[in-house]
Amino acid sequence: EAWDELWRRLPHLWGLHFMTNAGSYRSLNELADLYESLVEGAHPGEALTLAQGLPNELQRVQRDLYFLTGRARSLPAVAGLIERDPGQALAEIPGVEGGPQFMDALREFLKSHGHLGQPFDDLTLPSWEDEPSLVLAEIRKRLLHAGEDPETQRLRLHGEAQALANRVRERLRDRPEDLQRFEEALGLACEAGPLTEAHNYWLDRMLHAHLHRFALRVGRRLAEASIISDPRDVFFLHVEEIDQALRDPRDLRAVVARRRAEHERWGAVQPPKYLGKPPDPSPPPDRFEPRPTEQAGDERVLRGLGASAGTGRGPARVVLSPDDFGRVQPGDVLVCASSNPSWVPLFGIIAGLVTNTGGVLAHASVVAREFGVPAVVGTGDATQRLRDGQRVEVDGTAGEVRIL
């Protein structure tokens, strides 16, 4: 009955997800439309920097991770264990000097942000609360490469947003009607715009974390009853099959084996943009999806949308699976298909961002602006064209990625 109730509730919660998105994206879209009509030659992501640097959940994650790293750094025995092996450190920290105090601080961090941590929308992946060693791995990077205080960075970015707003106000000083429209659009975007990531933090990641945890509890029941071999086999069954197995137990191990083989086979397939015939006419591009971009004749240059201004250089770190997540180090240029709020710790250390998908309102773009990371999105095939370790330059103003 609990399993059934869970799936009855989910559509309502996802309904809240889309209701929240509608208002936040519309407020930012309207600000961008107005700005681009008032400021000739504005680049695609420029208007949206007006709403950057505001206090929000993602800024709080970075700040709290920064403080937790500081606590570890102040306890040499704890820091030494984390630097040596984050995976093993969790079991050893309670036994060293300062260890219990650090574990208290870690528990407080997880109480607030433990529902994050899944690098992809894959229900099999655990949250930070399920595997705290994932947090220790991010702390290790910061212990080895100390970065800027996130609050100092946020205030600087907020100052840049205010400076841009003041320049627009000066431009519109003699056009009171346009100035009023600008102030109204900016005010609404600053109020509602942050919900683009707040909904993801509170709804998407929270739902993922709780559903993952509950599914494993059900999986343990099924494994104890010899319906499946291992609790994680539950992820290879359909919702209705699990319901039936709980009510009328039967051996599903052969079904799991067949599904596992199917999953591995389909996991090797590169999906097309459309299944079947593409829509005719094609849907008009918007700020959430990439706009068609003409690629440069130079094979060493990739073009996309400049989603976050500035220039960054570093080795490309191509992230395609959870196994790649931990390899991203300070100063790398993150290259991926897309991202979610669990990637926030990476945005605090990378030199640039390149994605295959997304427009200037996609998650990766919003977060890149929040943390001042130069970003080019919607390149289409950056994860295929860029090799891991290749030195690249990201120009988030021009929307270009250059292989050095």
Secondary structure, DSSP 8 states (H G I E B T S, - for coil): -HHHHHHHHHHHHHHHHHHHHHHHHHHHHHHHHHHHHHSTT--TTTGGGGGTT---HHHHHHHHHHHHHHHHHTSHHHHHHHHH-HHHHHHHGGGSTTHHHHHHHHHHHHHHHTT---SSS-TTS--TTT-THHHHHHHHHHHHS----HHHHHHHHHHHHHHHHHHHHHHTTT-HHHHHHHHHHHHHHHHHTTHHHHHIIIIIHHHHHHHHHHHHHHHHHHHHTTSSSSGGGGGGS-HHHHHHHHHS----HHHHHHHHHHHHHHHT----SSSSS--SS-----SSS-------SSTTEEE-EEEE-SEEEEEEEEE-SHHHHTT--TT-EEEES---GGGHHHHTT-SEEEESS--TTSHHHHHHHHTT--EEE--SSHHHHS-TT-EEEEETTTTEEEE-
